[in-house]
């Protein structure tokens, strides 16, 4: 870990990816991609496409902390001890349920909030997703949806996220008749 004020090489070149890495490394907190874009242009001294900056946030190791807001694990607002405790509880919950179940981080957040009223206010569904990345038991399916990794070491390609439209069609077929919102 470098001393405060000490300059450290984190990337070289002027590609959008290097600019994004530099901005995230220099940031004290996660930033919205439009702010990353602004700072990247400032560093580069040239126009940089907003769309390319947004894509680079995802591909260069940036972590999603809120909608459109990226940072690095060093920006995680939760202590290492709480990360370990939460991961333990998440593993306990998910591994006790059928392997085929898919979990949205908002659902896990609600469960953990009930179970742990003392949970840090810094924990959000996005932070839970970051925490889950540390476990070898889970596979990320996109859009804050996770599943238990199957015994054959599954990857994202062999476990597809259940799309909302697919779920609705499945429920309607199962019911065999039109359903109201109350059903």
Backbone as a printed PyTorch tensor [residue, N CA C, xyz], in Angstrom:
tensor([[[  0.8500,  -1.1790,   0.0000],
         [  0.0000,   0.0000,   0.0000],
         [  0.8940,   1.2410,   0.0000]],

        [[  0.7180,   2.1360,  -0.9580],
         [  1.5670,   3.3080,  -1.0520],
         [  1.2740,   4.3150,   0.0550]],

        [[  2.2800,   5.1500,   0.3520],
         [  2.0960,   6.2080,   1.3400],
         [  1.2020,   7.2880,   0.7610]],

        [[  0.5200,   7.9980,   1.6460],
         [ -0.3850,   9.0680,   1.2050],
         [  0.4070,  10.0970,   0.3960]],

        [[ -0.1270,  10.4450,  -0.7530],
         [  0.5170,  11.4280,  -1.6070],
         [  1.5450,  10.8440,  -2.5530]],

        [[  1.9070,   9.5930,  -2.3350],
         [  2.8880,   8.9400,  -3.1980],
         [  2.2220,   8.5450,  -4.5040]],

        [[  2.8970,   8.8050,  -5.6100],
         [  2.3390,   8.4610,  -6.9190],
         [  2.6570,   7.0140,  -7.2410]],

        [[  1.6470,   6.3030,  -7.7770],
         [  1.7960,   4.8900,  -8.1030],
         [  1.3000,   4.6730,  -9.5230]],

        [[  2.0410,   3.9280, -10.3080],
         [  1.6150,   3.6050, -11.6630],
         [  0.5210,   2.5420, -11.6000]],

        [[ -0.6700,   2.8690, -12.1060],
         [ -1.7860,   1.9080, -12.1140],
         [ -2.1240,   1.4800, -13.5320]],

        [[ -1.7180,   2.2730, -14.5110],
         [ -1.9690,   1.9550, -15.9150],
         [ -1.0880,   2.8520, -16.7620]],

        [[ -0.8550,   2.4340, -17.9850],
         [ -0.1440,   3.3160, -18.8930],
         [ -0.8430,   3.2880, -20.2390]],

        [[ -0.6710,   4.3700, -20.9800],
         [ -1.3560,   4.4950, -22.2530],
         [ -2.5300,   5.4380, -22.1190]],

        [[ -3.2080,   5.6500, -23.2080],
         [ -4.3310,   6.5900, -23.2200],
         [ -5.6340,   5.9220, -23.6500]],

        [[ -5.6990,   4.5900, -23.5390],
         [ -6.9570,   3.9320, -23.9080],
         [ -8.0160,   4.2730, -22.8670]],

        [[ -9.2480,   4.1050, -23.2360],
         [-10.3520,   4.4110, -22.3290],
         [-10.2620,   3.5410, -21.0770]],

        [[ -9.8830,   2.2740, -21.2370],
         [ -9.7670,   1.3770, -20.0820],
         [ -8.7330,   1.9010, -19.0830]],

        [[ -7.5780,   2.3310, -19.5810],
         [ -6.5450,   2.8640, -18.6800],
         [ -7.0190,   4.1420, -17.9990]],

        [[ -7.7480,   4.9730, -18.7330],
         [ -8.2780,   6.1990, -18.1340],
         [ -9.2640,   5.8810, -17.0170]],

        [[-10.1430,   4.9140, -17.2510],
         [-11.1380,   4.5350, -16.2430],
         [-10.4410,   3.9570, -15.0120]],

        [[ -9.4660,   3.0790, -15.2190],
         [ -8.7200,   2.5180, -14.0850],
         [ -8.0750,   3.6380, -13.2730]],

        [[ -7.4630,   4.5820, -13.9560],
         [ -6.8140,   5.7020, -13.2730],
         [ -7.8090,   6.5010, -12.4560]],

        [[ -8.9550,   6.8220, -13.0400],
         [ -9.9860,   7.5950, -12.3320],
         [-10.4590,   6.8350, -11.0990]],

        [[-10.7400,   5.5330, -11.2550],
         [-11.2310,   4.7470, -10.1150],
         [-10.1720,   4.6180,  -9.0250]],

        [[ -8.9210,   4.4460,  -9.3990],
         [ -7.8450,   4.3520,  -8.4010],
         [ -7.6840,   5.6590,  -7.6350]],

        [[ -7.8610,   6.7880,  -8.3140],
         [ -7.7010,   8.0900,  -7.6650],
         [ -8.9090,   8.4850,  -6.8220]],

        [[-10.0580,   7.8950,  -7.0990],
         [-11.3030,   8.2750,  -6.4170],
         [-11.3050,   7.8170,  -4.9640]],

        [[-11.9340,   8.6150,  -4.1240],
         [-12.0780,   8.2740,  -2.7040],
         [-13.3360,   7.4710,  -2.4330]],

        [[-14.2220,   7.4290,  -3.4030],
         [-15.5010,   6.7270,  -3.2580],
         [-15.9680,   6.3140,  -4.6480]],

        [[-16.9330,   5.4020,  -4.7200],
         [-17.4750,   5.0320,  -6.0360],
         [-18.0370,   6.2730,  -6.7480]],

        [[-17.9800,   6.2520,  -8.0700],
         [-18.4360,   7.3860,  -8.8710],
         [-19.4450,   6.9320,  -9.9190]],

        [[-20.3880,   7.8120, -10.2300],
         [-21.3080,   7.5430, -11.3350],
         [-20.4930,   7.5910, -12.6230]],

        [[-20.8840,   6.7800, -13.5970],
         [-20.0680,   6.7010, -14.8140],
         [-19.9770,   8.0450, -15.5420]],

        [[-20.9460,   8.9420, -15.3580],
         [-20.8440,  10.2610, -15.9910],
         [-19.7300,  11.0910, -15.3400]],

        [[-19.5240,  10.9060, -14.0330],
         [-18.4190,  11.5860, -13.3530],
         [-17.0900,  10.9600, -13.7590]],

        [[-17.0600,   9.6460, -13.9210],
         [-15.8460,   8.9720, -14.3980],
         [-15.5040,   9.5090, -15.7900]],

        [[-16.5190,   9.6590, -16.6240],
         [-16.3610,  10.2110, -17.9690],
         [-15.7540,  11.6110, -17.9090]],

        [[-16.3040,  12.4690, -17.0550],
         [-15.8080,  13.8460, -16.9200],
         [-14.3440,  13.8590, -16.5090]],

        [[-14.0130,  13.0390, -15.4960],
         [-12.6280,  13.0000, -15.0100],
         [-11.6770,  12.3760, -16.0280]],

        [[-12.1510,  11.3790, -16.7570],
         [-11.3120,  10.7450, -17.7820],
         [-10.9650,  11.7460, -18.8870]],

        [[-11.9380,  12.5490, -19.2880],
         [-11.6740,  13.5740, -20.3100],
         [-10.6700,  14.5950, -19.8080]],

        [[-10.7960,  14.9370, -18.5350],
         [ -9.8780,  15.8970, -17.9230],
         [ -8.4420,  15.3500, -17.9420]],

        [[ -8.2790,  14.0970, -17.5730],
         [ -6.9580,  13.4640, -17.5580],
         [ -6.3970,  13.3570, -18.9740]],

        [[ -7.2340,  12.9280, -19.9070],
         [ -6.7820,  12.6960, -21.2840],
         [ -6.5540,  14.0000, -22.0410]],

        [[ -7.2680,  15.0450, -21.6620],
         [ -7.1630,  16.3020, -22.3870],
         [ -7.7660,  16.2080, -23.7780]],

        [[ -8.6810,  15.2670, -23.9270],
         [ -9.3430,  15.0680, -25.2260],
         [-10.7470,  14.5280, -24.9840]],

        [[-11.5350,  14.5080, -26.0550],
         [-12.8870,  13.9680, -25.9600],
         [-12.8210,  12.4410, -25.8860]],

        [[-13.5970,  11.8740, -25.0010],
         [-13.6990,  10.4300, -24.8350],
         [-15.1860,  10.1050, -24.9250]],

        [[-15.5350,   9.0450, -25.6380],
         [-16.9500,   8.7000, -25.7750],
         [-17.5290,   8.1940, -24.4500]],

        [[-18.6660,   8.7480, -24.0710],
         [-19.3390,   8.3530, -22.8360],
         [-19.6680,   6.8600, -22.8290]],

        [[-20.1660,   6.3520, -23.9440],
         [-20.5210,   4.9290, -24.0600],
         [-19.3000,   4.0350, -23.8220]],

        [[-18.1440,   4.4290, -24.3430],
         [-16.9270,   3.6270, -24.1580],
         [-16.4630,   3.6610, -22.7010]],

        [[-16.6410,   4.8050, -22.0390],
         [-16.2940,   4.9120, -20.6190],
         [-17.2010,   3.9930, -19.8070]],

        [[-18.4970,   4.0290, -20.1010],
         [-19.4450,   3.1810, -19.3730],
         [-19.0980,   1.7030, -19.5650]],

        [[-18.8050,   1.2960, -20.7820],
         [-18.4060,  -0.0970, -21.0410],
         [-17.1110,  -0.4520, -20.3300]],

        [[-16.1440,   0.4630, -20.3340],
         [-14.8610,   0.2050, -19.6830],
         [-15.0220,   0.0380, -18.1710]],

        [[-15.9970,   0.7290, -17.5830],
         [-16.2500,   0.5850, -16.1380],
         [-16.5390,  -0.8760, -15.8000]],

        [[-17.2150,  -1.5720, -16.6990],
         [-17.5930,  -2.9640, -16.4660],
         [-16.4560,  -3.9280, -16.7870]],

        [[-15.6540,  -3.6020, -17.8020],
         [-14.6520,  -4.5600, -18.2820],
         [-13.2790,  -4.4260, -17.6370]],

        [[-13.0200,  -3.3310, -16.9520],
         [-11.6710,  -3.1310, -16.3950],
         [-11.6070,  -3.3920, -14.8900]],

        [[-12.5580,  -4.1340, -14.3830],
         [-12.5120,  -4.4850, -12.9610],
         [-13.3330,  -3.5840, -12.0670]],

        [[-14.0690,  -2.6570, -12.6540],
         [-14.9350,  -1.8050, -11.8510],
         [-16.0540,  -2.6220, -11.2310]],

        [[-16.4370,  -2.2690, -10.0410],
         [-17.5140,  -2.9580,  -9.3220],
         [-18.7140,  -2.0330,  -9.2480]],

        [[-19.8910,  -2.5980,  -9.4160],
         [-21.1310,  -1.8260,  -9.3850],
         [-21.5720,  -1.6290,  -7.9340]],

        [[-21.6510,  -0.3640,  -7.5030],
         [-22.0440,  -0.0470,  -6.1270],
         [-23.4670,   0.4840,  -6.0270]],

        [[-24.0090,   0.9360,  -7.1380],
         [-25.3850,   1.4150,  -7.2400],
         [-25.6430,   1.5490,  -8.7340]],

        [[-26.8510,   1.8590,  -9.0840],
         [-27.1720,   1.9640, -10.5090],
         [-26.2660,   2.9990, -11.1850]],

        [[-25.4200,   2.5370, -12.1100],
         [-24.5270,   3.4140, -12.8560],
         [-23.3240,   3.9030, -12.0770]],

        [[-23.1210,   3.4030, -10.8720],
         [-22.0480,   3.8770,  -9.9920],
         [-21.0060,   2.7810,  -9.8080]],

        [[-19.7630,   3.0940, -10.1520],
         [-18.6880,   2.1020, -10.1430],
         [-17.5550,   2.5320,  -9.2170]],

        [[-16.8930,   1.5290,  -8.6830],
         [-15.7320,   1.7480,  -7.8430],
         [-14.8960,   0.4870,  -7.8340]],

        [[-13.9870,   0.4160,  -6.8950],
         [-13.1320,  -0.7540,  -6.7120],
         [-13.4300,  -1.3480,  -5.3410]],

        [[-12.9590,  -2.5440,  -5.0810],
         [-13.2150,  -3.1580,  -3.7700],
         [-12.6880,  -2.2920,  -2.6290]],

        [[-11.6750,  -1.4980,  -2.8920],
         [-11.1730,  -0.6050,  -1.8370],
         [-12.2230,   0.4340,  -1.4330]],

        [[-13.2460,   0.6310,  -2.2540],
         [-14.3220,   1.5700,  -1.9420],
         [-15.4670,   0.9190,  -1.1720]],

        [[-15.3860,  -0.3720,  -0.9450],
         [-16.4640,  -1.0730,  -0.2590],
         [-16.6440,  -0.4830,   1.1430]],

        [[-17.8630,  -0.0270,   1.4650],
         [-18.0990,   0.6690,   2.7320],
         [-18.3350,  -0.2600,   3.9260]],

        [[-18.0480,  -1.5480,   3.7680],
         [-18.3160,  -2.5270,   4.8090],
         [-16.9880,  -3.1170,   5.2830]],

        [[-16.8640,  -3.3230,   6.5890],
         [-15.6200,  -3.8570,   7.1520],
         [-15.3890,  -5.2950,   6.6870]],

        [[-14.1470,  -5.6970,   6.7200],
         [-13.7780,  -7.0570,   6.3230],
         [-14.4930,  -8.0920,   7.1980]],

        [[-14.6290,  -7.8030,   8.4840],
         [-15.3080,  -8.7200,   9.3990],
         [-16.7810,  -8.8700,   9.0310]],

        [[-17.4420,  -7.7500,   8.7090],
         [-18.8510,  -7.8330,   8.3400],
         [-19.0230,  -8.5440,   6.9980]],

        [[-18.0760,  -8.3570,   6.0850],
         [-18.1230,  -9.0700,   4.8060],
         [-18.0960, -10.5720,   5.0670]],

        [[-17.1730, -11.0140,   5.9100],
         [-17.0700, -12.4460,   6.2260],
         [-18.3340, -12.9600,   6.8920]],

        [[-18.8900, -12.1850,   7.8400],
         [-20.1150, -12.5890,   8.5380],
         [-21.2920, -12.6860,   7.5710]],

        [[-21.4420, -11.6860,   6.7190],
         [-22.5460, -11.6880,   5.7650],
         [-22.4000, -12.8300,   4.7640]],

        [[-21.1840, -13.0650,   4.2950],
         [-20.9670, -14.1460,   3.3360],
         [-21.3280, -15.4850,   3.9680]],

        [[-20.9790, -15.6630,   5.2170],
         [-21.3290, -16.8920,   5.9340],
         [-22.8390, -17.0830,   5.9890]],

        [[-23.5400, -16.0210,   6.3110],
         [-25.0000, -16.0950,   6.4020],
         [-25.6370, -16.3270,   5.0390]],

        [[-25.1110, -15.6660,   4.0100],
         [-25.6420, -15.8470,   2.6540],
         [-25.4380, -17.2870,   2.2120]],

        [[-24.2450, -17.8320,   2.4620],
         [-23.9720, -19.2230,   2.0840],
         [-24.9180, -20.1660,   2.8140]],

        [[-25.1580, -19.9090,   4.0830],
         [-26.0730, -20.7380,   4.8740],
         [-27.4810, -20.7220,   4.2740]],

        [[-27.9550, -19.5430,   3.8990],
         [-29.3010, -19.4010,   3.3200],
         [-29.3890, -20.1050,   1.9690]],

        [[-28.4690, -19.7970,   1.0820],
         [-28.5520, -20.3270,  -0.2820],
         [-28.3050, -21.8210,  -0.3510]],

        [[-27.3500, -22.3080,   0.4350],
         [-27.0250, -23.7250,   0.3720],
         [-28.0950, -24.5980,   1.0290]],

        [[-28.9780, -23.9910,   1.8310],
         [-30.0670, -24.7410,   2.4740],
         [-31.3030, -24.8360,   1.5780]],

        [[-31.2520, -24.1910,   0.4150],
         [-32.3870, -24.1780,  -0.5080],
         [-32.0670, -24.9770,  -1.7620]],

        [[-33.0870, -25.2920,  -2.5570],
         [-32.8410, -26.0740,  -3.7790],
         [-31.8130, -25.3920,  -4.6860]],

        [[-30.9710, -26.1940,  -5.2790],
         [-29.9040, -25.6860,  -6.1430],
         [-30.4630, -24.9170,  -7.3340]],

        [[-31.6710, -25.2490,  -7.7560],
         [-32.2580, -24.6190,  -8.9410],
         [-32.7740, -23.2010,  -8.6610]],

        [[-32.9000, -22.8160,  -7.4030],
         [-33.4230, -21.4900,  -7.0640],
         [-32.4250, -20.4080,  -7.4430]],

        [[-32.9570, -19.3360,  -7.9830],
         [-32.1410, -18.1730,  -8.2940],
         [-32.5090, -17.0570,  -7.3300]],

        [[-31.5170, -16.3220,  -6.8960],
         [-31.7070, -15.3180,  -5.8670],
         [-31.3330, -13.9390,  -6.3840]],

        [[-32.2420, -12.9830,  -6.2090],
         [-31.9050, -11.5950,  -6.5050],
         [-31.3450, -10.9950,  -5.2150]],

        [[-30.3620, -10.1450,  -5.3460],
         [-29.7320,  -9.5640,  -4.1510],
         [-30.7070,  -8.7490,  -3.3110]],

        [[-31.7410,  -8.1870,  -3.9140],
         [-32.7530,  -7.4580,  -3.1340],
         [-33.4940,  -8.4170,  -2.2080]],

        [[-33.7560,  -9.6240,  -2.6930],
         [-34.4230, -10.6530,  -1.8870],
         [-33.5240, -11.0540,  -0.7060]],

        [[-32.2440, -11.2520,  -0.9850],
         [-31.2950, -11.6010,   0.0790],
         [-31.1500, -10.4510,   1.0730]],

        [[-31.1440,  -9.2380,   0.5630],
         [-31.0430,  -8.0630,   1.4270],
         [-32.2100,  -8.0240,   2.4080]],

        [[-33.4210,  -8.2720,   1.9070],
         [-34.6060,  -8.2800,   2.7790],
         [-34.5000,  -9.3680,   3.8470]],

        [[-34.0640, -10.5690,   3.4380],
         [-33.9040, -11.6710,   4.3990],
         [-32.8730, -11.3290,   5.4720]],

        [[-31.7460, -10.7960,   5.0400],
         [-30.6880, -10.4540,   5.9960],
         [-31.0880,  -9.3020,   6.9030]],

        [[-31.8470,  -8.3540,   6.3780],
         [-32.3060,  -7.2210,   7.1980],
         [-33.1970,  -7.6950,   8.3290]],

        [[-34.0610,  -8.6810,   8.0310],
         [-34.9210,  -9.2550,   9.0750],
         [-34.0950, -10.0310,  10.0940]],

        [[-33.1550, -10.8140,   9.5910],
         [-32.3450, -11.6830,  10.4360],
         [-31.3210, -10.8980,  11.2660]],

        [[-30.8400,  -9.7930,  10.7020],
         [-29.7880,  -9.0000,  11.3440],
         [-30.1720,  -7.5280,  11.4120]],

        [[-30.9730,  -7.1440,  12.3960],
         [-31.3650,  -5.7370,  12.4930],
         [-30.1600,  -4.8120,  12.7420]],

        [[-29.0420,  -5.3960,  13.1820],
         [-27.8370,  -4.6160,  13.4480],
         [-26.9480,  -4.4630,  12.2050]],

        [[-27.4210,  -4.9530,  11.0580],
         [-26.6230,  -4.9040,   9.8370],
         [-26.2830,  -3.4520,   9.4930]],

        [[-25.0680,  -3.2360,   9.0590],
         [-24.6000,  -1.9020,   8.7050],
         [-25.5130,  -1.2570,   7.6730]],

        [[-25.7470,   0.0350,   7.8410],
         [-26.5830,   0.7630,   6.8800],
         [-25.8810,   0.9050,   5.5290]],

        [[-24.5830,   0.5960,   5.4880],
         [-23.8270,   0.6520,   4.2370],
         [-24.0810,  -0.5580,   3.3430]],

        [[-24.7280,  -1.5740,   3.8900],
         [-25.0070,  -2.7770,   3.0990],
         [-26.2280,  -2.5000,   2.2230]],

        [[-26.0660,  -2.7630,   0.9390],
         [-27.1320,  -2.6080,  -0.0470],
         [-27.1740,  -3.8880,  -0.8780]],

        [[-28.1990,  -4.0740,  -1.6850],
         [-28.1870,  -5.2420,  -2.5830],
         [-26.9390,  -5.2750,  -3.4720]],

        [[-26.4480,  -4.1170,  -3.8960],
         [-25.2410,  -4.0640,  -4.7220],
         [-24.0090,  -4.5230,  -3.9350]],

        [[-23.9160,  -4.1040,  -2.6920],
         [-22.7910,  -4.5210,  -1.8470],
         [-22.8730,  -6.0240,  -1.5860]],

        [[-24.0860,  -6.5500,  -1.3930],
         [-24.2360,  -8.0000,  -1.2170],
         [-23.7170,  -8.7470,  -2.4460]],

        [[-23.9780,  -8.2160,  -3.6220],
         [-23.4930,  -8.8530,  -4.8510],
         [-21.9610,  -8.8720,  -4.8750]],

        [[-21.3400,  -7.7780,  -4.4500],
         [-19.8730,  -7.7310,  -4.3740],
         [-19.3440,  -8.7740,  -3.3940]],

        [[-20.0320,  -8.9090,  -2.2760],
         [-19.6310,  -9.8770,  -1.2580],
         [-19.7470, -11.2920,  -1.8060]],

        [[-20.8110, -11.5580,  -2.5450],
         [-21.0370, -12.9060,  -3.0770],
         [-19.9810, -13.3270,  -4.0950]],

        [[-19.3300, -12.3530,  -4.7230],
         [-18.2590, -12.6640,  -5.6750],
         [-17.1320, -13.4580,  -5.0120]],

        [[-16.9900, -13.3160,  -3.7200],
         [-15.9100, -13.9790,  -2.9880],
         [-16.1430, -15.4730,  -2.7780]],

        [[-17.3650, -15.9200,  -2.9530],
         [-17.6900, -17.3170,  -2.6690],
         [-17.5430, -18.1870,  -3.9090]],

        [[-16.9670, -19.3520,  -3.6990],
         [-16.8550, -20.3220,  -4.7890],
         [-18.1500, -21.1050,  -4.9640]],

        [[-19.1150, -20.9010,  -4.0750],
         [-20.3730, -21.6480,  -4.1140],
         [-21.4080, -21.0580,  -5.0750]],

        [[-21.2030, -19.8130,  -5.5080],
         [-22.2240, -19.1340,  -6.2900],
         [-21.7530, -18.8000,  -7.6910]],

        [[-22.7200, -18.6790,  -8.5800],
         [-22.4400, -18.2450,  -9.9460],
         [-23.3320, -17.0350, -10.2240]],

        [[-22.7220, -15.9990, -10.8080],
         [-23.4440, -14.7670, -11.1180],
         [-24.1660, -14.9280, -12.4420]],

        [[-25.4550, -14.6040, -12.4570],
         [-26.2610, -14.7650, -13.6600],
         [-26.6060, -13.4360, -14.3150]],

        [[-26.1260, -12.3460, -13.7540],
         [-26.3970, -11.0220, -14.2970],
         [-27.5190, -10.3230, -13.5680]],

        [[-27.4850,  -8.9930, -13.6070],
         [-28.5340,  -8.1520, -13.0170],
         [-28.8280,  -8.4760, -11.5650]],

        [[-27.7790,  -8.6500, -10.7930],
         [-27.8570,  -8.9160,  -9.3520],
         [-28.5370, -10.2430,  -9.0260]],

        [[-28.5420, -11.1730,  -9.9590],
         [-29.1430, -12.4900,  -9.7430],
         [-28.0270, -13.5210,  -9.6140]],

        [[-28.1350, -14.3560,  -8.5720],
         [-27.1350, -15.3760,  -8.2670],
         [-27.8100, -16.7340,  -8.1090]],

        [[-27.0290, -17.7830,  -8.3180],
         [-27.5090, -19.1500,  -8.0960],
         [-26.3830, -19.9380,  -7.4510]],

        [[-26.7610, -21.0470,  -6.8370],
         [-25.7590, -21.9430,  -6.2680],
         [-25.0890, -22.6720,  -7.4290]],

        [[-23.7750, -22.6930,  -7.4040],
         [-23.0000, -23.3790,  -8.4430],
         [-23.3020, -24.8670,  -8.3560]],

        [[-23.5850, -25.4790,  -9.4830],
         [-23.9090, -26.9050,  -9.4730],
         [-22.6480, -27.7190,  -9.1940]],

        [[-22.8200, -28.9830,  -8.8690],
         [-21.7050, -29.8610,  -8.5310],
         [-20.6900, -30.0210,  -9.6440]],

        [[-21.1030, -29.7780, -10.8800],
         [-20.1610, -29.9480, -11.9720],
         [-19.4360, -28.6460, -12.3240]],

        [[-19.3680, -27.7520, -11.3410],
         [-18.6130, -26.5140, -11.5130],
         [-19.1810, -25.6520, -12.6350]],

        [[-20.4450, -25.3300, -12.5440],
         [-21.1140, -24.5910, -13.6170],
         [-20.5590, -23.1880, -13.7720]],

        [[-20.8220, -22.6450, -14.9230],
         [-20.4640, -21.2580, -15.2010],
         [-21.7080, -20.5560, -15.6770]],

        [[-21.5940, -19.2810, -15.9600],
         [-22.7450, -18.5010, -16.4040],
         [-23.3800, -19.1030, -17.6570]],

        [[-22.5930, -19.7050, -18.5190],
         [-23.1250, -20.2120, -19.7770],
         [-24.0240, -21.4300, -19.6060]],

        [[-23.8550, -22.2100, -18.5360],
         [-24.7200, -23.3850, -18.3940],
         [-25.8110, -23.1900, -17.3480]],

        [[-25.9490, -22.0030, -16.8280],
         [-27.0510, -21.6600, -15.9280],
         [-27.5730, -20.3040, -16.3720]],

        [[-28.6740, -20.2610, -17.0370],
         [-29.2060, -18.9940, -17.5160],
         [-30.1410, -18.3820, -16.4880]],

        [[-30.0710, -17.0710, -16.3840],
         [-30.9490, -16.3390, -15.4980],
         [-32.3720, -16.4680, -16.0130]],

        [[-33.2930, -16.7170, -15.1090],
         [-34.6960, -16.8090, -15.5080],
         [-35.1930, -15.4030, -15.8130]],

        [[-35.5710, -15.1990, -17.0250],
         [-36.0820, -13.9200, -17.4810],
         [-37.5000, -13.7300, -16.9400]],

        [[-37.8770, -12.4850, -16.6490],
         [-39.2000, -12.1880, -16.1040],
         [-40.2990, -12.6760, -17.0390]],

        [[-40.1400, -12.4750, -18.3340],
         [-41.1560, -12.9320, -19.2990],
         [-41.2830, -14.4530, -19.2520]],

        [[-40.1450, -15.1550, -19.1640],
         [-40.1670, -16.6180, -19.0680],
         [-40.9160, -17.0470, -17.8100]],

        [[-40.6590, -16.3640, -16.7210],
         [-41.3090, -16.7110, -15.4580],
         [-42.8250, -16.5190, -15.5550]],

        [[-43.2570, -15.4280, -16.1690],
         [-44.6990, -15.1720, -16.3210],
         [-45.3620, -16.2250, -17.1940]],

        [[-44.7390, -16.5590, -18.3170],
         [-45.2870, -17.5880, -19.2010],
         [-45.3840, -18.9130, -18.4630]],

        [[-44.3570, -19.2490, -17.7220],
         [-44.3420, -20.4920, -16.9620],
         [-45.4800, -20.5350, -15.9380]],

        [[-45.6970, -19.4330, -15.2270],
         [-46.7720, -19.3730, -14.2360],
         [-48.1450, -19.5010, -14.8930]],

        [[-48.3120, -18.8460, -16.0280],
         [-49.5960, -18.9330, -16.7330],
         [-49.8640, -20.3450, -17.2380]],

        [[-48.8320, -20.9980, -17.7720],
         [-48.9930, -22.3760, -18.2440],
         [-49.3320, -23.2940, -17.0800]],

        [[-48.6590, -23.0780, -15.9620],
         [-48.8880, -23.9070, -14.7770],
         [-50.3170, -23.7320, -14.2600]],

        [[-50.8280, -22.4960, -14.2810],
         [-52.1740, -22.2260, -13.8010],
         [-53.2210, -22.7570, -14.7890]],

        [[-52.9190, -22.7360, -16.0720],
         [-53.8530, -23.2400, -17.0690],
         [-55.0170, -22.3180, -17.3530]],

        [[-54.9730, -21.1090, -16.8210],
         [-56.0420, -20.1380, -17.0610],
         [-55.4880, -18.7260, -16.8140]],

        [[-56.2250, -17.7010, -17.2350],
         [-55.7530, -16.3380, -16.9620],
         [-55.6560, -16.0990, -15.4530]],

        [[-54.6980, -15.2640, -15.0730],
         [-54.5130, -14.9420, -13.6520],
         [-54.6890, -13.4580, -13.4250]],

        [[-55.1800, -13.1010, -12.2600],
         [-55.2560, -11.6840, -11.8920],
         [-54.0260, -11.3510, -11.0610]],

        [[-53.8570, -10.0980, -10.7780],
         [-52.7190,  -9.6680,  -9.9580],
         [-52.7780, -10.3120,  -8.5720]],

        [[-53.9800, -10.5400,  -8.0650],
         [-54.1640, -11.1110,  -6.7350],
         [-53.7490, -12.5820,  -6.6660]],

        [[-53.8010, -13.2880,  -7.8170],
         [-53.4440, -14.7040,  -7.8500],
         [-51.9660, -14.8460,  -7.6920]]])
